[in-house]
């Protein structure tokens, strides 16, 4: 890596990006990259029986902060209620402003073939906001900024049409940092519905074997970005 980059990972809920690309984020953080996690909702309606929805939202915001802080990064959480993320000009420009404010080199987010409406909405918002943020003719408080991507993370809730394209290695040190950071997210360990931490731990190992490495996480890209231009074989 020539010089440290700023990586912005944008999820529908707190925990989405921390799981699906968290190993890569931790690995890049240890190389000096700046990490920005953006959750467009807190994901508070998955609250456990012992917490109310507002109590769980407060806990999850703190979990997001703790994860990002361990990576030396920044956590941003929007105020939209879980399951009610709108796709409109207000949210498009709000996300455009986040991109211009933090000036990431790369965007990571959800693939659109999802079973969750907030993931689908986030996918569309990132696609739209990336364009708006990069256009100098779109006048906002911050100047135009273009971020590469989006790279779409591998998520068990976003499986429809997902095909791994880009493999990114998760270093041993990055995995150790991720394990420590993800432990701050209550649901990843204690959920009775899905073994989140176990699933993504094993998935990193499987993708690593495919890459001939110890661990990896995968990303999908837009069809146009899969083109390879050559003058000869």
mmCIF file of the C-alpha atoms, coordinates in Angstrom:
data_MODEL
# 
_entry.id   MODEL 
# 
loop_
_atom_site.group_PDB 
_atom_site.id 
_atom_site.type_symbol 
_atom_site.label_atom_id 
_atom_site.label_alt_id 
_atom_site.label_comp_id 
_atom_site.label_asym_id 
_atom_site.label_entity_id 
_atom_site.label_seq_id 
_atom_site.pdbx_PDB_ins_code 
_atom_site.Cartn_x 
_atom_site.Cartn_y 
_atom_site.Cartn_z 
_atom_site.occupancy 
_atom_site.B_iso_or_equiv 
_atom_site.pdbx_formal_charge 
_atom_site.auth_seq_id 
_atom_site.auth_comp_id 
_atom_site.auth_asym_id 
_atom_site.auth_atom_id 
_atom_site.pdbx_PDB_model_num 
ATOM 1   C CA . UNK A 1 1   ? 0.000   0.000   0.000   1.00 0.00 ? 1   UNK A CA 1 
ATOM 2   C CA . UNK A 1 2   ? 1.589   3.261   -1.145  1.00 0.00 ? 2   UNK A CA 1 
ATOM 3   C CA . UNK A 1 3   ? 0.023   5.548   1.445   1.00 0.00 ? 3   UNK A CA 1 
ATOM 4   C CA . UNK A 1 4   ? -2.715  5.257   4.088   1.00 0.00 ? 4   UNK A CA 1 
ATOM 5   C CA . UNK A 1 5   ? -6.229  5.766   2.780   1.00 0.00 ? 5   UNK A CA 1 
ATOM 6   C CA . UNK A 1 6   ? -9.514  6.827   4.302   1.00 0.00 ? 6   UNK A CA 1 
ATOM 7   C CA . UNK A 1 7   ? -12.123 4.068   4.118   1.00 0.00 ? 7   UNK A CA 1 
ATOM 8   C CA . UNK A 1 8   ? -15.812 4.747   4.703   1.00 0.00 ? 8   UNK A CA 1 
ATOM 9   C CA . UNK A 1 9   ? -18.036 1.727   5.429   1.00 0.00 ? 9   UNK A CA 1 
ATOM 10  C CA . UNK A 1 10  ? -21.744 2.560   5.222   1.00 0.00 ? 10  UNK A CA 1 
ATOM 11  C CA . UNK A 1 11  ? -24.299 0.145   6.685   1.00 0.00 ? 11  UNK A CA 1 
ATOM 12  C CA . UNK A 1 12  ? -28.030 0.062   7.176   1.00 0.00 ? 12  UNK A CA 1 
ATOM 13  C CA . UNK A 1 13  ? -27.560 -0.729  10.868  1.00 0.00 ? 13  UNK A CA 1 
ATOM 14  C CA . UNK A 1 14  ? -24.868 -0.599  13.508  1.00 0.00 ? 14  UNK A CA 1 
ATOM 15  C CA . UNK A 1 15  ? -22.975 -3.887  13.241  1.00 0.00 ? 15  UNK A CA 1 
ATOM 16  C CA . UNK A 1 16  ? -23.511 -4.545  9.529   1.00 0.00 ? 16  UNK A CA 1 
ATOM 17  C CA . UNK A 1 17  ? -20.180 -3.201  8.336   1.00 0.00 ? 17  UNK A CA 1 
ATOM 18  C CA . UNK A 1 18  ? -18.366 -4.196  11.522  1.00 0.00 ? 18  UNK A CA 1 
ATOM 19  C CA . UNK A 1 19  ? -19.170 -7.825  10.686  1.00 0.00 ? 19  UNK A CA 1 
ATOM 20  C CA . UNK A 1 20  ? -19.054 -7.963  6.901   1.00 0.00 ? 20  UNK A CA 1 
ATOM 21  C CA . UNK A 1 21  ? -15.876 -5.960  6.322   1.00 0.00 ? 21  UNK A CA 1 
ATOM 22  C CA . UNK A 1 22  ? -14.622 -5.481  9.864   1.00 0.00 ? 22  UNK A CA 1 
ATOM 23  C CA . UNK A 1 23  ? -11.651 -7.775  9.444   1.00 0.00 ? 23  UNK A CA 1 
ATOM 24  C CA . UNK A 1 24  ? -10.495 -5.768  6.451   1.00 0.00 ? 24  UNK A CA 1 
ATOM 25  C CA . UNK A 1 25  ? -11.156 -2.484  8.271   1.00 0.00 ? 25  UNK A CA 1 
ATOM 26  C CA . UNK A 1 26  ? -9.055  -3.664  11.224  1.00 0.00 ? 26  UNK A CA 1 
ATOM 27  C CA . UNK A 1 27  ? -6.259  -4.832  8.910   1.00 0.00 ? 27  UNK A CA 1 
ATOM 28  C CA . UNK A 1 28  ? -6.256  -1.510  7.064   1.00 0.00 ? 28  UNK A CA 1 
ATOM 29  C CA . UNK A 1 29  ? -6.370  0.440   10.342  1.00 0.00 ? 29  UNK A CA 1 
ATOM 30  C CA . UNK A 1 30  ? -3.191  -1.307  11.466  1.00 0.00 ? 30  UNK A CA 1 
ATOM 31  C CA . UNK A 1 31  ? -1.569  -0.138  8.223   1.00 0.00 ? 31  UNK A CA 1 
ATOM 32  C CA . UNK A 1 32  ? -2.401  3.459   9.085   1.00 0.00 ? 32  UNK A CA 1 
ATOM 33  C CA . UNK A 1 33  ? -5.678  3.886   7.213   1.00 0.00 ? 33  UNK A CA 1 
ATOM 34  C CA . UNK A 1 34  ? -8.403  6.099   8.662   1.00 0.00 ? 34  UNK A CA 1 
ATOM 35  C CA . UNK A 1 35  ? -11.662 4.222   9.218   1.00 0.00 ? 35  UNK A CA 1 
ATOM 36  C CA . UNK A 1 36  ? -15.106 5.846   9.159   1.00 0.00 ? 36  UNK A CA 1 
ATOM 37  C CA . UNK A 1 37  ? -18.165 3.711   9.944   1.00 0.00 ? 37  UNK A CA 1 
ATOM 38  C CA . UNK A 1 38  ? -21.554 5.192   9.071   1.00 0.00 ? 38  UNK A CA 1 
ATOM 39  C CA . UNK A 1 39  ? -24.771 3.507   10.247  1.00 0.00 ? 39  UNK A CA 1 
ATOM 40  C CA . UNK A 1 40  ? -27.884 4.958   8.616   1.00 0.00 ? 40  UNK A CA 1 
ATOM 41  C CA . UNK A 1 41  ? -30.021 3.501   11.426  1.00 0.00 ? 41  UNK A CA 1 
ATOM 42  C CA . UNK A 1 42  ? -28.964 2.050   14.751  1.00 0.00 ? 42  UNK A CA 1 
ATOM 43  C CA . UNK A 1 43  ? -30.692 -1.309  14.210  1.00 0.00 ? 43  UNK A CA 1 
ATOM 44  C CA . UNK A 1 44  ? -32.419 -0.885  17.559  1.00 0.00 ? 44  UNK A CA 1 
ATOM 45  C CA . UNK A 1 45  ? -35.548 -2.916  16.784  1.00 0.00 ? 45  UNK A CA 1 
ATOM 46  C CA . UNK A 1 46  ? -33.605 -6.127  17.232  1.00 0.00 ? 46  UNK A CA 1 
ATOM 47  C CA . UNK A 1 47  ? -33.646 -5.336  20.948  1.00 0.00 ? 47  UNK A CA 1 
ATOM 48  C CA . UNK A 1 48  ? -33.247 -8.204  23.433  1.00 0.00 ? 48  UNK A CA 1 
ATOM 49  C CA . UNK A 1 49  ? -36.017 -8.813  26.019  1.00 0.00 ? 49  UNK A CA 1 
ATOM 50  C CA . UNK A 1 50  ? -34.120 -7.082  28.814  1.00 0.00 ? 50  UNK A CA 1 
ATOM 51  C CA . UNK A 1 51  ? -33.847 -3.750  26.941  1.00 0.00 ? 51  UNK A CA 1 
ATOM 52  C CA . UNK A 1 52  ? -36.415 -1.362  25.501  1.00 0.00 ? 52  UNK A CA 1 
ATOM 53  C CA . UNK A 1 53  ? -35.958 -0.103  21.948  1.00 0.00 ? 53  UNK A CA 1 
ATOM 54  C CA . UNK A 1 54  ? -34.632 3.317   23.121  1.00 0.00 ? 54  UNK A CA 1 
ATOM 55  C CA . UNK A 1 55  ? -32.306 1.610   25.623  1.00 0.00 ? 55  UNK A CA 1 
ATOM 56  C CA . UNK A 1 56  ? -30.939 -0.707  22.939  1.00 0.00 ? 56  UNK A CA 1 
ATOM 57  C CA . UNK A 1 57  ? -30.404 2.192   20.552  1.00 0.00 ? 57  UNK A CA 1 
ATOM 58  C CA . UNK A 1 58  ? -28.324 3.954   23.196  1.00 0.00 ? 58  UNK A CA 1 
ATOM 59  C CA . UNK A 1 59  ? -26.319 0.754   23.775  1.00 0.00 ? 59  UNK A CA 1 
ATOM 60  C CA . UNK A 1 60  ? -25.739 0.192   20.068  1.00 0.00 ? 60  UNK A CA 1 
ATOM 61  C CA . UNK A 1 61  ? -24.507 3.742   19.486  1.00 0.00 ? 61  UNK A CA 1 
ATOM 62  C CA . UNK A 1 62  ? -21.968 3.153   22.252  1.00 0.00 ? 62  UNK A CA 1 
ATOM 63  C CA . UNK A 1 63  ? -21.011 -0.204  20.682  1.00 0.00 ? 63  UNK A CA 1 
ATOM 64  C CA . UNK A 1 64  ? -20.375 1.500   17.337  1.00 0.00 ? 64  UNK A CA 1 
ATOM 65  C CA . UNK A 1 65  ? -18.235 4.139   19.022  1.00 0.00 ? 65  UNK A CA 1 
ATOM 66  C CA . UNK A 1 66  ? -16.205 1.511   20.907  1.00 0.00 ? 66  UNK A CA 1 
ATOM 67  C CA . UNK A 1 67  ? -15.570 -0.534  17.735  1.00 0.00 ? 67  UNK A CA 1 
ATOM 68  C CA . UNK A 1 68  ? -14.428 2.476   15.728  1.00 0.00 ? 68  UNK A CA 1 
ATOM 69  C CA . UNK A 1 69  ? -12.319 3.805   18.585  1.00 0.00 ? 69  UNK A CA 1 
ATOM 70  C CA . UNK A 1 70  ? -10.365 0.547   18.835  1.00 0.00 ? 70  UNK A CA 1 
ATOM 71  C CA . UNK A 1 71  ? -9.532  0.947   15.134  1.00 0.00 ? 71  UNK A CA 1 
ATOM 72  C CA . UNK A 1 72  ? -8.522  4.555   15.695  1.00 0.00 ? 72  UNK A CA 1 
ATOM 73  C CA . UNK A 1 73  ? -11.528 5.606   13.627  1.00 0.00 ? 73  UNK A CA 1 
ATOM 74  C CA . UNK A 1 74  ? -14.798 7.529   13.782  1.00 0.00 ? 74  UNK A CA 1 
ATOM 75  C CA . UNK A 1 75  ? -18.368 6.274   14.138  1.00 0.00 ? 75  UNK A CA 1 
ATOM 76  C CA . UNK A 1 76  ? -21.323 8.172   12.645  1.00 0.00 ? 76  UNK A CA 1 
ATOM 77  C CA . UNK A 1 77  ? -24.906 7.086   13.418  1.00 0.00 ? 77  UNK A CA 1 
ATOM 78  C CA . UNK A 1 78  ? -27.946 8.679   11.804  1.00 0.00 ? 78  UNK A CA 1 
ATOM 79  C CA . UNK A 1 79  ? -31.237 9.283   13.628  1.00 0.00 ? 79  UNK A CA 1 
ATOM 80  C CA . UNK A 1 80  ? -33.620 7.389   11.325  1.00 0.00 ? 80  UNK A CA 1 
ATOM 81  C CA . UNK A 1 81  ? -35.532 4.574   13.084  1.00 0.00 ? 81  UNK A CA 1 
ATOM 82  C CA . UNK A 1 82  ? -34.618 0.982   12.310  1.00 0.00 ? 82  UNK A CA 1 
ATOM 83  C CA . UNK A 1 83  ? -36.694 -0.342  9.367   1.00 0.00 ? 83  UNK A CA 1 
ATOM 84  C CA . UNK A 1 84  ? -37.736 3.210   8.381   1.00 0.00 ? 84  UNK A CA 1 
ATOM 85  C CA . UNK A 1 85  ? -34.745 4.465   6.379   1.00 0.00 ? 85  UNK A CA 1 
ATOM 86  C CA . UNK A 1 86  ? -36.179 6.559   3.528   1.00 0.00 ? 86  UNK A CA 1 
ATOM 87  C CA . UNK A 1 87  ? -34.700 6.891   0.057   1.00 0.00 ? 87  UNK A CA 1 
ATOM 88  C CA . UNK A 1 88  ? -35.330 10.493  -0.934  1.00 0.00 ? 88  UNK A CA 1 
ATOM 89  C CA . UNK A 1 89  ? -33.456 13.674  -1.778  1.00 0.00 ? 89  UNK A CA 1 
ATOM 90  C CA . UNK A 1 90  ? -32.981 14.521  1.898   1.00 0.00 ? 90  UNK A CA 1 
ATOM 91  C CA . UNK A 1 91  ? -31.111 11.287  2.636   1.00 0.00 ? 91  UNK A CA 1 
ATOM 92  C CA . UNK A 1 92  ? -29.247 11.334  -0.682  1.00 0.00 ? 92  UNK A CA 1 
ATOM 93  C CA . UNK A 1 93  ? -27.827 14.782  0.031   1.00 0.00 ? 93  UNK A CA 1 
ATOM 94  C CA . UNK A 1 94  ? -27.249 13.956  3.699   1.00 0.00 ? 94  UNK A CA 1 
ATOM 95  C CA . UNK A 1 95  ? -25.022 11.070  2.646   1.00 0.00 ? 95  UNK A CA 1 
ATOM 96  C CA . UNK A 1 96  ? -23.421 13.209  -0.068  1.00 0.00 ? 96  UNK A CA 1 
ATOM 97  C CA . UNK A 1 97  ? -22.464 15.636  2.694   1.00 0.00 ? 97  UNK A CA 1 
ATOM 98  C CA . UNK A 1 98  ? -20.968 12.831  4.830   1.00 0.00 ? 98  UNK A CA 1 
ATOM 99  C CA . UNK A 1 99  ? -18.782 11.767  1.896   1.00 0.00 ? 99  UNK A CA 1 
ATOM 100 C CA . UNK A 1 100 ? -17.646 15.331  1.256   1.00 0.00 ? 100 UNK A CA 1 
ATOM 101 C CA . UNK A 1 101 ? -17.020 15.946  4.959   1.00 0.00 ? 101 UNK A CA 1 
ATOM 102 C CA . UNK A 1 102 ? -14.783 12.912  5.562   1.00 0.00 ? 102 UNK A CA 1 
ATOM 103 C CA . UNK A 1 103 ? -13.333 12.635  2.025   1.00 0.00 ? 103 UNK A CA 1 
ATOM 104 C CA . UNK A 1 104 ? -12.935 8.847   1.875   1.00 0.00 ? 104 UNK A CA 1 
ATOM 105 C CA . UNK A 1 105 ? -10.829 7.253   -0.836  1.00 0.00 ? 105 UNK A CA 1 
ATOM 106 C CA . UNK A 1 106 ? -13.051 4.162   -0.908  1.00 0.00 ? 106 UNK A CA 1 
ATOM 107 C CA . UNK A 1 107 ? -16.702 3.364   -0.111  1.00 0.00 ? 107 UNK A CA 1 
ATOM 108 C CA . UNK A 1 108 ? -17.872 -0.006  1.246   1.00 0.00 ? 108 UNK A CA 1 
ATOM 109 C CA . UNK A 1 109 ? -21.555 -0.880  1.649   1.00 0.00 ? 109 UNK A CA 1 
ATOM 110 C CA . UNK A 1 110 ? -24.360 -3.415  1.128   1.00 0.00 ? 110 UNK A CA 1 
ATOM 111 C CA . UNK A 1 111 ? -25.033 -5.396  -2.012  1.00 0.00 ? 111 UNK A CA 1 
ATOM 112 C CA . UNK A 1 112 ? -28.599 -4.656  -3.162  1.00 0.00 ? 112 UNK A CA 1 
ATOM 113 C CA . UNK A 1 113 ? -29.877 -8.232  -3.379  1.00 0.00 ? 113 UNK A CA 1 
ATOM 114 C CA . UNK A 1 114 ? -31.007 -8.258  0.228   1.00 0.00 ? 114 UNK A CA 1 
ATOM 115 C CA . UNK A 1 115 ? -33.804 -9.592  2.410   1.00 0.00 ? 115 UNK A CA 1 
ATOM 116 C CA . UNK A 1 116 ? -33.735 -6.393  4.518   1.00 0.00 ? 116 UNK A CA 1 
ATOM 117 C CA . UNK A 1 117 ? -35.305 -3.132  3.346   1.00 0.00 ? 117 UNK A CA 1 
ATOM 118 C CA . UNK A 1 118 ? -32.749 -0.946  5.139   1.00 0.00 ? 118 UNK A CA 1 
ATOM 119 C CA . UNK A 1 119 ? -29.920 -2.761  3.353   1.00 0.00 ? 119 UNK A CA 1 
ATOM 120 C CA . UNK A 1 120 ? -31.604 -2.220  -0.013  1.00 0.00 ? 120 UNK A CA 1 
ATOM 121 C CA . UNK A 1 121 ? -32.200 1.446   0.813   1.00 0.00 ? 121 UNK A CA 1 
ATOM 122 C CA . UNK A 1 122 ? -28.582 1.892   1.903   1.00 0.00 ? 122 UNK A CA 1 
ATOM 123 C CA . UNK A 1 123 ? -27.326 0.291   -1.312  1.00 0.00 ? 123 UNK A CA 1 
ATOM 124 C CA . UNK A 1 124 ? -29.326 2.773   -3.383  1.00 0.00 ? 124 UNK A CA 1 
ATOM 125 C CA . UNK A 1 125 ? -28.408 5.780   -1.250  1.00 0.00 ? 125 UNK A CA 1 
ATOM 126 C CA . UNK A 1 126 ? -24.680 5.060   -1.478  1.00 0.00 ? 126 UNK A CA 1 
ATOM 127 C CA . UNK A 1 127 ? -24.903 4.640   -5.249  1.00 0.00 ? 127 UNK A CA 1 
ATOM 128 C CA . UNK A 1 128 ? -26.733 7.984   -5.580  1.00 0.00 ? 128 UNK A CA 1 
ATOM 129 C CA . UNK A 1 129 ? -24.674 9.899   -3.000  1.00 0.00 ? 129 UNK A CA 1 
ATOM 130 C CA . UNK A 1 130 ? -21.373 8.829   -4.551  1.00 0.00 ? 130 UNK A CA 1 
ATOM 131 C CA . UNK A 1 131 ? -22.425 10.554  -7.783  1.00 0.00 ? 131 UNK A CA 1 
ATOM 132 C CA . UNK A 1 132 ? -23.737 13.680  -6.046  1.00 0.00 ? 132 UNK A CA 1 
ATOM 133 C CA . UNK A 1 133 ? -20.629 14.014  -3.879  1.00 0.00 ? 133 UNK A CA 1 
ATOM 134 C CA . UNK A 1 134 ? -18.335 13.891  -6.898  1.00 0.00 ? 134 UNK A CA 1 
ATOM 135 C CA . UNK A 1 135 ? -20.100 16.507  -9.004  1.00 0.00 ? 135 UNK A CA 1 
ATOM 136 C CA . UNK A 1 136 ? -18.614 20.030  -8.675  1.00 0.00 ? 136 UNK A CA 1 
ATOM 137 C CA . UNK A 1 137 ? -21.864 21.438  -10.071 1.00 0.00 ? 137 UNK A CA 1 
ATOM 138 C CA . UNK A 1 138 ? -23.728 20.147  -6.984  1.00 0.00 ? 138 UNK A CA 1 
ATOM 139 C CA . UNK A 1 139 ? -23.170 23.020  -4.579  1.00 0.00 ? 139 UNK A CA 1 
ATOM 140 C CA . UNK A 1 140 ? -23.079 22.086  -0.889  1.00 0.00 ? 140 UNK A CA 1 
ATOM 141 C CA . UNK A 1 141 ? -21.223 23.326  2.173   1.00 0.00 ? 141 UNK A CA 1 
ATOM 142 C CA . UNK A 1 142 ? -18.184 21.158  1.346   1.00 0.00 ? 142 UNK A CA 1 
ATOM 143 C CA . UNK A 1 143 ? -16.504 20.985  -2.078  1.00 0.00 ? 143 UNK A CA 1 
ATOM 144 C CA . UNK A 1 144 ? -16.957 18.033  -4.395  1.00 0.00 ? 144 UNK A CA 1 
ATOM 145 C CA . UNK A 1 145 ? -15.134 14.813  -3.556  1.00 0.00 ? 145 UNK A CA 1 
ATOM 146 C CA . UNK A 1 146 ? -15.069 11.536  -5.491  1.00 0.00 ? 146 UNK A CA 1 
ATOM 147 C CA . UNK A 1 147 ? -14.713 8.241   -3.613  1.00 0.00 ? 147 UNK A CA 1 
ATOM 148 C CA . UNK A 1 148 ? -13.949 4.975   -5.413  1.00 0.00 ? 148 UNK A CA 1 
ATOM 149 C CA . UNK A 1 149 ? -16.275 2.009   -5.277  1.00 0.00 ? 149 UNK A CA 1 
ATOM 150 C CA . UNK A 1 150 ? -18.712 1.171   -3.978  1.00 0.00 ? 150 UNK A CA 1 
ATOM 151 C CA . UNK A 1 151 ? -17.378 -2.219  -2.948  1.00 0.00 ? 151 UNK A CA 1 
ATOM 152 C CA . UNK A 1 152 ? -20.267 -4.409  -1.801  1.00 0.00 ? 152 UNK A CA 1 
ATOM 153 C CA . UNK A 1 153 ? -19.676 -6.529  1.292   1.00 0.00 ? 153 UNK A CA 1 
ATOM 154 C CA . UNK A 1 154 ? -20.573 -10.206 1.661   1.00 0.00 ? 154 UNK A CA 1 
ATOM 155 C CA . UNK A 1 155 ? -23.537 -10.428 4.041   1.00 0.00 ? 155 UNK A CA 1 
ATOM 156 C CA . UNK A 1 156 ? -25.726 -13.450 4.796   1.00 0.00 ? 156 UNK A CA 1 
ATOM 157 C CA . UNK A 1 157 ? -28.749 -11.116 4.588   1.00 0.00 ? 157 UNK A CA 1 
ATOM 158 C CA . UNK A 1 158 ? -27.708 -9.806  1.139   1.00 0.00 ? 158 UNK A CA 1 
ATOM 159 C CA . UNK A 1 159 ? -27.289 -13.092 -0.778  1.00 0.00 ? 159 UNK A CA 1 
ATOM 160 C CA . UNK A 1 160 ? -29.425 -12.631 -3.903  1.00 0.00 ? 160 UNK A CA 1 
ATOM 161 C CA . UNK A 1 161 ? -27.103 -12.414 -6.890  1.00 0.00 ? 161 UNK A CA 1 
ATOM 162 C CA . UNK A 1 162 ? -23.990 -11.876 -4.801  1.00 0.00 ? 162 UNK A CA 1 
ATOM 163 C CA . UNK A 1 163 ? -20.847 -13.253 -6.472  1.00 0.00 ? 163 UNK A CA 1 
ATOM 164 C CA . UNK A 1 164 ? -17.434 -12.665 -4.808  1.00 0.00 ? 164 UNK A CA 1 
ATOM 165 C CA . UNK A 1 165 ? -15.203 -10.584 -7.047  1.00 0.00 ? 165 UNK A CA 1 
ATOM 166 C CA . UNK A 1 166 ? -12.528 -8.877  -4.956  1.00 0.00 ? 166 UNK A CA 1 
ATOM 167 C CA . UNK A 1 167 ? -10.752 -10.751 -2.153  1.00 0.00 ? 167 UNK A CA 1 
ATOM 168 C CA . UNK A 1 168 ? -9.039  -8.717  0.571   1.00 0.00 ? 168 UNK A CA 1 
ATOM 169 C CA . UNK A 1 169 ? -6.708  -10.412 3.021   1.00 0.00 ? 169 UNK A CA 1 
ATOM 170 C CA . UNK A 1 170 ? -7.371  -10.162 6.752   1.00 0.00 ? 170 UNK A CA 1 
ATOM 171 C CA . UNK A 1 171 ? -4.037  -10.295 8.560   1.00 0.00 ? 171 UNK A CA 1 
ATOM 172 C CA . UNK A 1 172 ? -3.552  -12.267 11.773  1.00 0.00 ? 172 UNK A CA 1 
ATOM 173 C CA . UNK A 1 173 ? -3.135  -9.001  13.664  1.00 0.00 ? 173 UNK A CA 1 
ATOM 174 C CA . UNK A 1 174 ? -6.188  -7.562  11.949  1.00 0.00 ? 174 UNK A CA 1 
ATOM 175 C CA . UNK A 1 175 ? -8.252  -10.578 12.917  1.00 0.00 ? 175 UNK A CA 1 
ATOM 176 C CA . UNK A 1 176 ? -7.147  -10.295 16.538  1.00 0.00 ? 176 UNK A CA 1 
ATOM 177 C CA . UNK A 1 177 ? -8.114  -6.612  16.567  1.00 0.00 ? 177 UNK A CA 1 
ATOM 178 C CA . UNK A 1 178 ? -11.469 -7.409  14.925  1.00 0.00 ? 178 UNK A CA 1 
ATOM 179 C CA . UNK A 1 179 ? -12.210 -10.117 17.509  1.00 0.00 ? 179 UNK A CA 1 
ATOM 180 C CA . UNK A 1 180 ? -11.581 -7.630  20.290  1.00 0.00 ? 180 UNK A CA 1 
ATOM 181 C CA . UNK A 1 181 ? -13.606 -4.877  18.619  1.00 0.00 ? 181 UNK A CA 1 
ATOM 182 C CA . UNK A 1 182 ? -16.589 -7.013  17.577  1.00 0.00 ? 182 UNK A CA 1 
ATOM 183 C CA . UNK A 1 183 ? -16.979 -8.261  21.152  1.00 0.00 ? 183 UNK A CA 1 
ATOM 184 C CA . UNK A 1 184 ? -18.390 -4.817  21.973  1.00 0.00 ? 184 UNK A CA 1 
ATOM 185 C CA . UNK A 1 185 ? -21.433 -5.618  19.807  1.00 0.00 ? 185 UNK A CA 1 
ATOM 186 C CA . UNK A 1 186 ? -23.832 -7.519  22.065  1.00 0.00 ? 186 UNK A CA 1 
ATOM 187 C CA . UNK A 1 187 ? -25.888 -9.175  19.323  1.00 0.00 ? 187 UNK A CA 1 
ATOM 188 C CA . UNK A 1 188 ? -22.876 -10.644 17.515  1.00 0.00 ? 188 UNK A CA 1 
ATOM 189 C CA . UNK A 1 189 ? -22.238 -12.968 20.454  1.00 0.00 ? 189 UNK A CA 1 
ATOM 190 C CA . UNK A 1 190 ? -25.549 -13.241 22.333  1.00 0.00 ? 190 UNK A CA 1 
ATOM 191 C CA . UNK A 1 191 ? -28.168 -13.373 19.568  1.00 0.00 ? 191 UNK A CA 1 
ATOM 192 C CA . UNK A 1 192 ? -30.392 -16.474 19.807  1.00 0.00 ? 192 UNK A CA 1 
ATOM 193 C CA . UNK A 1 193 ? -31.486 -16.078 16.173  1.00 0.00 ? 193 UNK A CA 1 
ATOM 194 C CA . UNK A 1 194 ? -28.128 -16.244 14.376  1.00 0.00 ? 194 UNK A CA 1 
ATOM 195 C CA . UNK A 1 195 ? -24.526 -16.982 15.365  1.00 0.00 ? 195 UNK A CA 1 
ATOM 196 C CA . UNK A 1 196 ? -23.097 -13.783 13.888  1.00 0.00 ? 196 UNK A CA 1 
ATOM 197 C CA . UNK A 1 197 ? -19.547 -13.801 15.193  1.00 0.00 ? 197 UNK A CA 1 
ATOM 198 C CA . UNK A 1 198 ? -19.153 -17.528 14.569  1.00 0.00 ? 198 UNK A CA 1 
ATOM 199 C CA . UNK A 1 199 ? -20.511 -17.255 11.024  1.00 0.00 ? 199 UNK A CA 1 
ATOM 200 C CA . UNK A 1 200 ? -18.252 -14.380 9.958   1.00 0.00 ? 200 UNK A CA 1 
ATOM 201 C CA . UNK A 1 201 ? -15.234 -15.902 11.687  1.00 0.00 ? 201 UNK A CA 1 
ATOM 202 C CA . UNK A 1 202 ? -15.653 -19.098 9.656   1.00 0.00 ? 202 UNK A CA 1 
ATOM 203 C CA . UNK A 1 203 ? -16.497 -17.183 6.471   1.00 0.00 ? 203 UNK A CA 1 
ATOM 204 C CA . UNK A 1 204 ? -13.215 -15.269 6.768   1.00 0.00 ? 204 UNK A CA 1 
ATOM 205 C CA . UNK A 1 205 ? -11.402 -18.601 6.992   1.00 0.00 ? 205 UNK A CA 1 
ATOM 206 C CA . UNK A 1 206 ? -13.216 -20.065 3.965   1.00 0.00 ? 206 UNK A CA 1 
ATOM 207 C CA . UNK A 1 207 ? -12.528 -16.996 1.829   1.00 0.00 ? 207 UNK A CA 1 
ATOM 208 C CA . UNK A 1 208 ? -8.939  -17.000 3.026   1.00 0.00 ? 208 UNK A CA 1 
ATOM 209 C CA . UNK A 1 209 ? -8.461  -20.585 1.860   1.00 0.00 ? 209 UNK A CA 1 
ATOM 210 C CA . UNK A 1 210 ? -9.849  -19.616 -1.556  1.00 0.00 ? 210 UNK A CA 1 
ATOM 211 C CA . UNK A 1 211 ? -7.328  -16.762 -1.666  1.00 0.00 ? 211 UNK A CA 1 
ATOM 212 C CA . UNK A 1 212 ? -4.488  -19.069 -0.503  1.00 0.00 ? 212 UNK A CA 1 
ATOM 213 C CA . UNK A 1 213 ? -4.244  -16.970 2.660   1.00 0.00 ? 213 UNK A CA 1 
ATOM 214 C CA . UNK A 1 214 ? -5.284  -17.546 6.257   1.00 0.00 ? 214 UNK A CA 1 
ATOM 215 C CA . UNK A 1 215 ? -8.316  -15.225 6.215   1.00 0.00 ? 215 UNK A CA 1 
ATOM 216 C CA . UNK A 1 216 ? -10.046 -12.875 3.798   1.00 0.00 ? 216 UNK A CA 1 
ATOM 217 C CA . UNK A 1 217 ? -13.274 -11.013 3.164   1.00 0.00 ? 217 UNK A CA 1 
ATOM 218 C CA . UNK A 1 218 ? -14.866 -10.567 -0.244  1.00 0.00 ? 218 UNK A CA 1 
ATOM 219 C CA . UNK A 1 219 ? -16.555 -7.765  -2.117  1.00 0.00 ? 219 UNK A CA 1 
ATOM 220 C CA . UNK A 1 220 ? -18.676 -7.450  -5.236  1.00 0.00 ? 220 UNK A CA 1 
ATOM 221 C CA . UNK A 1 221 ? -18.391 -4.547  -7.672  1.00 0.00 ? 221 UNK A CA 1 
ATOM 222 C CA . UNK A 1 222 ? -20.591 -2.989  -10.328 1.00 0.00 ? 222 UNK A CA 1 
ATOM 223 C CA . UNK A 1 223 ? -20.637 -4.803  -13.708 1.00 0.00 ? 223 UNK A CA 1 
ATOM 224 C CA . UNK A 1 224 ? -18.838 -1.896  -15.399 1.00 0.00 ? 224 UNK A CA 1 
ATOM 225 C CA . UNK A 1 225 ? -16.002 -2.241  -12.893 1.00 0.00 ? 225 UNK A CA 1 
ATOM 226 C CA . UNK A 1 226 ? -15.483 -5.901  -13.826 1.00 0.00 ? 226 UNK A CA 1 
ATOM 227 C CA . UNK A 1 227 ? -14.339 -5.041  -17.345 1.00 0.00 ? 227 UNK A CA 1 
ATOM 228 C CA . UNK A 1 228 ? -10.710 -5.743  -18.186 1.00 0.00 ? 228 UNK A CA 1 
ATOM 229 C CA . UNK A 1 229 ? -9.222  -3.736  -21.048 1.00 0.00 ? 229 UNK A CA 1 
ATOM 230 C CA . UNK A 1 230 ? -6.264  -5.318  -22.880 1.00 0.00 ? 230 UNK A CA 1 
ATOM 231 C CA . UNK A 1 231 ? -4.553  -4.835  -26.221 1.00 0.00 ? 231 UNK A CA 1 
ATOM 232 C CA . UNK A 1 232 ? -3.351  -8.464  -26.359 1.00 0.00 ? 232 UNK A CA 1 
ATOM 233 C CA . UNK A 1 233 ? -3.564  -11.754 -24.449 1.00 0.00 ? 233 UNK A CA 1 
# 
